[in-house]
């Protein structure tokens, strides 16, 4: 059985590709075979382009592989392809809910230590510290999601 997850932020160059790389590694560590992790953006202006250099450097410096990422835009029909669609923040969650006319979870909802409705902040217009914060947040959420998946798909 294959279980498909899509992580979604605004442009698919910072948060969601970082979360994709971290979640893939975390799922592998937990031995969860059959889980496919991908990412996309609600906007398409970066489609086909690489991950933000700062996001890629942050991943590489922490042992994650984000090489080869190409941004893409989420479309309504993808809801049929994924078992779980997760938004990085409430703005993207609302945009996805308009497309789906239904519930979309926030990625950080899988982090048991995160406050209710916690978001992954957009680091694009800030410095390196923002990317470091995003990495810590997605690592915590990825660990919680992997534990949830272990119960859900086994």
C-alpha positions in Angstrom: 0.0 0.0 0.0 1.2 3.5 -0.9 0.4 6.5 1.3 0.9 9.8 -0.4 1.6 13.1 1.4 2.0 16.6 -0.1 3.4 19.5 1.9 2.4 22.9 0.7 3.7 26.5 1.2 3.4 29.6 -0.9 6.1 29.2 -3.6 7.5 25.8 -3.0 11.1 27.0 -2.6 11.6 27.3 1.2 9.4 25.7 3.8 7.6 22.9 1.9 10.8 21.5 0.2 12.6 21.7 3.5 9.8 19.8 5.1 9.8 17.3 2.2 13.5 16.5 2.6 13.2 16.2 6.4 10.1 14.1 6.3 11.5 11.7 3.8 14.6 11.2 6.0 12.4 10.8 9.1 10.1 8.3 7.4 13.2 6.3 6.3 14.6 6.3 9.9 11.2 4.9 11.1 11.2 2.2 8.4 7.9 3.3 6.9 7.9 1.8 3.5 5.4 2.9 1.0 5.1 6.5 2.1 5.6 9.0 -0.8 6.4 12.6 0.2 6.2 15.5 -2.2 5.7 19.2 -2.0 4.1 22.1 -3.9 3.2 25.7 -3.6 -0.1 27.5 -3.8 1.4 29.9 -6.2 3.2 29.1 -9.4 5.7 31.9 -10.0 8.7 29.7 -9.0 7.4 26.6 -10.9 10.3 24.6 -12.4 12.9 26.5 -10.4 15.2 25.2 -7.7 14.9 25.5 -4.0 16.0 28.8 -2.4 19.8 28.6 -1.9 19.5 29.3 1.8 17.0 26.5 2.3 19.3 24.1 0.3 22.3 25.2 2.4 20.5 24.7 5.7 19.3 21.2 4.7 22.8 20.2 3.5 24.5 21.6 6.6 22.2 19.4 8.7 22.6 16.2 6.6 19.4 16.3 4.5 19.2 15.9 0.8 17.2 18.6 -1.0 19.1 18.3 -4.3 17.1 18.1 -7.4 14.0 19.9 -6.1 12.0 21.7 -8.6 9.1 24.0 -7.5 5.6 23.2 -8.7 2.1 24.5 -8.1 -0.6 22.5 -6.3 -3.8 22.0 -8.3 -7.3 21.0 -7.3 -7.0 17.6 -9.0 -4.1 16.6 -6.7 -6.5 16.2 -3.8 -7.5 12.9 -5.4 -3.8 11.8 -5.6 -2.8 12.4 -2.0 -3.9 10.8 1.2 -2.8 13.8 3.3 -2.3 17.4 2.2 -0.5 19.6 4.8 -0.2 23.4 4.8 2.8 25.3 6.3 0.7 28.2 7.4 -3.0 29.3 7.8 -2.9 31.4 4.6 -1.9 28.4 2.5 -4.4 26.3 4.5 -7.2 28.6 3.6 -6.2 28.6 -0.1 -6.1 24.8 -0.2 -9.4 24.6 1.6 -10.9 26.9 -1.1 -9.6 24.5 -3.7 -10.8 21.4 -1.8 -13.8 22.8 -0.1 -12.8 20.7 2.9 -10.3 20.3 5.8 -6.6 20.7 5.3 -4.3 20.2 8.3 -1.4 22.4 9.3 1.9 20.5 9.2 2.9 21.6 12.8 -0.3 20.0 14.1 1.8 16.8 14.3 4.3 18.4 16.7 3.0 17.6 20.2 4.9 20.5 21.7 3.6 23.1 19.3 0.8 25.4 20.2 -2.6 24.9 18.7 -2.7 26.2 15.1 1.1 26.7 15.0 2.5 27.7 11.7 5.9 27.3 10.0 6.9 30.9 9.4 8.1 32.0 6.0 11.9 32.7 6.2 12.2 34.1 2.7 12.6 37.8 3.5 14.7 37.2 6.6 18.2 36.0 7.5 19.7 32.6 8.1 18.1 32.4 11.6 14.7 32.1 10.0 15.8 29.0 8.0 17.3 27.5 11.2 14.0 28.0 13.0 12.1 26.4 10.1 14.4 23.4 10.2 13.8 22.8 13.9 10.1 23.2 13.5 9.8 20.8 10.5 12.0 18.3 12.3 9.7 18.2 15.3 6.6 18.0 13.1 8.2 15.3 10.9 8.9 13.2 13.9 5.4 13.5 15.2 4.0 12.7 11.7 6.2 9.6 11.4 4.8 8.3 14.7 1.3 9.1 13.6 1.9 7.3 10.2 3.3 4.2 12.0 -0.1 3.8 13.7 -2.1 4.9 10.6 -0.7 2.7 7.9 0.5 -0.4 9.8 
